[in-house]
Amino acid sequence: MRHTPLHAAHCELGARLVDFAGWQMPLHYGSQLEEHHAVRRDAGMFDTSHMLAIDVEGGGARDFLRRALANDVGRLEQPGKALYSCLLNEAGGVLDDLIVYFLREDLYRVIVNAGTADKDLRWLEGLRATGAALRARRDLAMIAVQGPNARDKTWQALPQLKAASASLGTFFGAQAGEAFVARTGYTGEDGFELLVPAAQAIATWKRLASAGVRPCGLGARDTLRLEAGMNLYGQDMDESVTPLESGLGWTVALEGARDFSGKAALLARRAVRELTGLVLAGGAGVLRSHQKVRTALGDGEITSGGFSPTLGRSIALARLPAGCAPGSPVQVDVRGKALEALVVKPPFVRRGRSLVPEN
């Protein structure tokens, strides 16, 4: 398995290491539950260096990305502004979901998922025309610092970043010396995603820890992103579904004459399913991926599910027949028992606050 630049720090902390997309990554450092609550209530940090930054450079970079991505980077006018998008195949299926940062007219930074990074690079190279070059930045490490106190503790640990990042709006990034600081994340909390030279990764991690930022693993990252209603590639979406069936219609810019990979298929293919949220009505049982869901409009399936530490109940994302409105009752097959659940609109939790209506 591959190791990130922070692997030695994880071993030193006694992390439970697991295989994730071919990378040896920390699942937790002792208590997944405590790590989850640390992010919701204070500040936690995650090693996300297994993900890949790809710099798209050259005078043709903007036109290339407008053709390659379902969302329109033409909307990006202010340097540092970020855009969430899907990368689609010609059938409209989701190859990956990603974030792209507009740094200059001739420079964009794209952050792709670990499990799809090599595939994404090949796909982008196949679409690339003259005037744009792709550079995979494996020389950079990534650390996500998340939570209500994440920004203050980042500045305490790394005061040299404050001048460049204090005025950053949500979904903006900025260069701060050798580091790149973005006010983005995957937890539903405020905070930063830091890209630093790989050689500085362990020192950066330890300075953050000394400032009271708790190391967190993949387990807490998954429960946090589920509460935030954020998709996980390979579970909630893949090449077999479109973004319109995955709660990501807002990331697709179909208007106008701009063409992009998968546009024709999306225009021709009506979405008969949609991704929405479920909350278990009773206390018994846990919602899990692949469980069948029976609705008044037909059957569906849970794509991601689990116990929400913040809410104290089980929640899920599920792909259901289009038209299942929030508040609709459904039944979930949990080990042969039909358990009652309610359809809700994600997210379930945002900035530590429950968004689920009370029963």
C-alpha positions in Angstrom: 0.0 0.0 0.0 1.0 3.6 -0.6 1.9 5.9 2.3 1.2 9.6 2.7 3.9 12.0 3.9 2.2 11.8 7.4 2.4 8.0 7.7 5.2 8.1 10.4 3.1 10.6 12.5 0.1 8.2 12.3 2.3 5.3 13.5 3.7 7.3 16.3 0.2 8.1 17.5 -0.8 4.4 17.5 -3.5 4.9 14.8 -5.4 1.9 13.6 -4.4 1.8 9.9 -6.5 0.4 7.1 -6.4 0.1 3.4 -8.3 2.9 1.6 -8.1 3.1 -2.2 -4.6 1.5 -2.0 -3.3 3.9 0.7 -2.6 2.9 4.3 -4.7 5.5 6.2 -5.7 6.0 9.8 -9.3 4.7 10.7 -9.0 6.3 14.2 -6.5 7.0 16.9 -8.5 5.3 19.7 -12.0 6.6 19.7 -13.9 7.4 16.5 -16.8 8.8 18.5 -14.5 11.3 20.4 -12.9 12.3 17.1 -16.3 13.0 15.6 -17.4 15.2 18.6 -14.0 17.0 18.6 -14.8 18.3 15.1 -18.4 19.3 15.9 -17.4 21.0 19.1 -13.8 22.2 18.8 -11.3 21.3 16.1 -10.0 18.2 14.5 -7.6 17.4 11.6 -7.5 14.8 8.9 -4.7 13.6 6.7 -6.1 14.0 3.1 -2.8 13.7 1.3 -4.0 10.6 -0.5 -6.1 12.9 -2.6 -4.4 14.5 -5.6 -4.0 18.1 -6.6 -3.7 18.7 -10.3 -2.6 22.0 -11.6 -4.0 23.0 -15.0 -1.7 25.6 -16.5 -1.5 27.6 -19.7 -3.4 30.1 -21.8 -6.0 27.4 -22.8 -6.6 26.2 -19.2 -10.0 28.0 -18.8 -11.4 26.8 -22.1 -10.2 23.3 -21.5 -11.9 23.1 -18.0 -15.1 24.6 -19.4 -15.2 21.6 -21.8 -14.1 19.0 -19.3 -16.3 19.8 -16.3 -20.1 19.7 -15.8 -20.0 22.9 -13.8 -18.8 26.1 -15.6 -15.5 27.5 -14.5 -16.4 30.5 -16.6 -18.4 31.6 -13.5 -15.1 32.0 -11.6 -14.0 35.7 -11.8 -12.3 36.4 -8.5 -8.9 34.8 -7.9 -9.0 32.1 -5.3 -12.7 31.3 -5.8 -13.5 27.6 -5.8 -16.2 25.6 -7.7 -17.6 22.2 -6.9 -18.2 20.0 -10.0 -18.5 16.5 -11.4 -16.3 15.0 -14.1 -18.6 13.0 -16.4 -18.2 10.3 -19.0 -20.0 10.7 -22.3 -23.1 8.8 -20.9 -23.4 11.4 -18.2 -22.1 9.0 -15.5 -20.0 10.4 -12.7 -16.3 9.7 -13.1 -15.5 11.8 -10.0 -16.5 14.8 -7.9 -13.9 17.5 -7.4 -13.1 21.0 -6.4 -11.4 23.5 -8.8 -9.8 26.7 -7.7 -9.3 29.7 -10.0 -5.8 31.0 -9.2 -5.0 32.9 -12.4 -6.4 33.0 -16.0 -3.6 30.6 -16.8 -3.6 28.5 -13.6 -6.3 26.4 -12.0 -5.9 23.8 -9.2 -8.2 20.7 -9.2 -8.5 18.4 -6.2 -9.6 14.9 -7.1 -10.4 11.8 -5.0 -7.7 9.2 -4.1 -9.5 6.2 -5.6 -10.1 7.9 -9.0 -7.0 10.0 -9.3 -5.2 7.9 -11.9 -8.4 7.4 -13.9 -9.2 11.2 -13.7 -5.7 12.1 -15.0 -6.1 9.7 -18.0 -9.5 11.1 -18.8 -8.4 14.7 -18.6 -5.3 14.0 -20.7 -7.6 12.4 -23.3 -9.7 15.6 -23.4 -6.8 18.0 -23.3 -6.1 20.3 -26.2 -3.1 22.5 -27.0 -2.6 25.5 -24.7 -3.2 23.6 -21.4 -0.9 21.3 -19.4 -1.6 19.1 -16.5 0.8 18.7 -13.5 0.1 16.2 -10.8 1.2 17.7 -7.5 2.4 14.6 -5.5 5.0 17.0 -3.9 2.2 18.4 -1.8 0.6 17.1 1.4 -3.0 17.9 2.4 -4.3 18.4 5.9 -8.0 19.3 6.6 -8.5 21.3 9.9 -12.2 21.4 10.7 -14.5 22.6 13.5 -15.9 25.7 15.2 -12.4 26.6 16.6 -10.4 25.3 13.6 -9.4 28.6 12.1 -8.3 30.2 15.4 -6.3 27.1 16.3 -4.7 27.0 12.8 -3.6 30.6 13.2 -2.3 29.8 16.7 -0.2 26.9 15.3 0.7 28.6 12.0 0.6 32.4 12.5 2.3 32.9 9.2 -0.9 31.8 7.4 -3.2 34.4 9.1 -2.5 37.4 6.8 -3.5 35.5 3.7 -6.4 33.5 5.2 -8.1 35.8 7.7 -10.3 37.5 5.1 -11.1 34.4 3.0 -14.7 33.8 2.3 -16.3 30.4 2.3 -15.1 28.4 -0.8 -12.1 30.6 -1.4 -8.4 29.7 -1.3 -5.2 31.7 -1.2 -1.4 31.1 -1.4 0.4 31.8 1.8 4.1 31.5 1.2 4.7 27.8 0.4 1.3 26.8 1.7 -2.1 27.0 0.0 -5.0 27.6 2.4 -8.6 27.0 1.4 -11.7 27.7 3.4 -13.4 24.4 2.3 -14.0 21.0 3.9 -16.0 17.8 4.0 -17.6 17.9 7.4 -20.2 20.5 7.5 -18.1 22.7 9.8 -15.9 25.7 9.2 -12.2 25.4 8.8 -9.3 25.1 6.4 -7.8 22.6 3.9 -4.1 23.1 3.9 -1.7 22.1 1.1 1.9 22.2 2.2 5.2 20.9 0.8 5.4 17.2 1.6 8.7 17.7 3.5 6.8 20.1 5.9 3.8 17.8 6.5 4.9 16.2 9.8 6.1 19.5 11.3 2.8 21.2 10.3 0.8 18.3 11.8 2.6 18.4 15.1 2.3 22.2 15.4 -1.5 21.9 14.9 -1.6 19.1 17.5 0.3 21.3 20.0 -2.4 24.0 19.5 -5.1 21.5 20.5 -6.3 20.3 17.1 -7.2 16.6 17.5 -6.0 14.0 15.0 -9.0 12.3 13.4 -9.3 9.3 11.1 -11.5 8.0 8.2 -14.2 6.7 10.6 -15.0 10.2 12.0 -14.6 11.7 8.5 -17.3 9.4 7.2 -19.9 10.0 10.0 -19.2 13.8 9.7 -19.7 13.9 5.9 -22.8 11.7 6.2 -24.4 14.1 8.7 -23.4 17.0 6.4 -25.3 15.2 3.5 -22.1 15.0 1.4 -21.7 12.3 -1.2 -19.0 9.6 -1.0 -17.7 8.6 -4.4 -18.1 4.9 -5.0 -21.1 4.7 -2.7 -23.5 7.5 -3.4 -22.4 8.0 -7.0 -20.3 6.4 -9.6 -20.2 5.9 -13.4 -23.6 4.2 -13.4 -25.5 7.3 -12.2 -25.7 10.9 -13.3 -25.3 13.9 -11.0 -29.0 14.6 -11.5 -29.7 11.2 -9.8 -27.2 12.0 -7.0 -28.4 15.2 -5.5 -25.9 17.1 -7.5 -28.0 18.8 -10.1 -26.8 22.2 -8.7 -23.3 21.4 -9.8 -24.3 21.0 -13.5 -24.5 24.1 -15.7 -26.7 22.9 -18.6 -27.8 26.4 -19.8 -26.2 28.1 -22.8 -24.2 26.8 -25.8 -21.2 25.6 -23.8 -20.6 21.9 -24.5 -19.0 19.5 -22.0 -18.5 15.8 -21.7 -21.8 14.1 -20.9 -24.0 17.2 -21.6 -25.9 15.6 -24.5 -26.6 12.5 -22.4 -28.0 14.5 -19.5 -30.3 16.5 -21.8 -31.6 13.3 -23.3 -31.9 11.3 -20.1 -34.7 12.2 -17.6 -33.8 11.5 -14.0 -36.3 9.0 -12.6 -34.4 8.6 -9.3 -33.0 11.1 -6.8 -30.7 11.0 -3.8 -32.3 12.1 -0.6 -32.0 11.6 3.2 -33.6 9.2 5.6 -34.0 9.3 9.3 -34.9 6.1 11.2 -38.2 6.7 13.0 -37.6 4.3 15.9 -34.6 3.6 18.1 -33.9 0.0 17.1 -31.7 -0.8 14.1 -29.1 1.0 12.0 -29.5 2.1 8.4 -26.7 0.7 6.2 -25.7 0.9 2.5 -27.5 -1.5 0.1 -30.6 -1.9 2.3 -33.8 -1.9 0.3 -36.3 0.9 0.8 -40.0 0.6 0.0 -41.9 3.8 -0.9 -45.3 4.7 -2.2 -43.7 5.4 -5.5 -41.6 2.2 -5.8 -38.5 0.7 -4.4 -35.1 2.3 -3.7 -31.9 1.6 -1.9 -29.7 3.2 0.7 -26.3 4.3 -0.6 -24.7 5.4 2.7 -26.0 4.9 6.2 -25.0 4.8 9.8 -25.5 6.1 13.3 -25.3 9.9 13.7 -23.3 10.7 16.9 -24.6 14.3 16.8 -28.2 13.4 16.5 -28.2 10.2 18.5 -30.1 8.3 15.8 -29.6 6.5 12.5 -29.5 8.4 9.2 -28.9 7.6 5.6 -28.6 8.8 2.0 -30.8 6.8 -0.3 -31.6 6.7 -4.0 -35.4 6.7 -4.3 -37.9 7.1 -7.1 -38.2 10.8 -8.0 -41.0 12.6 -6.2 -40.5 11.2 -2.7 -41.1 14.4 -0.8 -39.6 15.3 2.6 -41.8 14.0 5.4 -42.9 10.9 3.4 -42.9 7.7 5.4 -40.9 4.7 4.0 -39.9 1.2 5.1 -36.4 0.0 5.2 -35.5 -3.7 5.2 -33.1 -4.1 8.1 -32.1 -7.8 8.5 -35.5 -9.0 7.3 -37.5 -6.5 9.4 -39.4 -3.5 7.9 -38.4 -0.5 9.9 -40.1 2.9 9.6 -38.1 5.9 8.4 -38.9 9.4 7.2 -37.6 11.1 4.0 -35.7 14.3 4.9 -33.8 16.8 2.8 -30.0 16.7 3.5 -28.0 18.0 5.2 -28.8 16.5 8.6 -26.3 18.7 10.6 -24.6 21.9 9.7 -22.2 23.9 11.9 -23.0 21.6 14.8 -26.8 22.2 14.6 -29.4 19.6 13.8 -31.5 20.4 10.7 -33.8 17.4 11.1 -37.4 18.2 12.0 -38.5 16.9 15.4 -41.0 14.0 15.3 
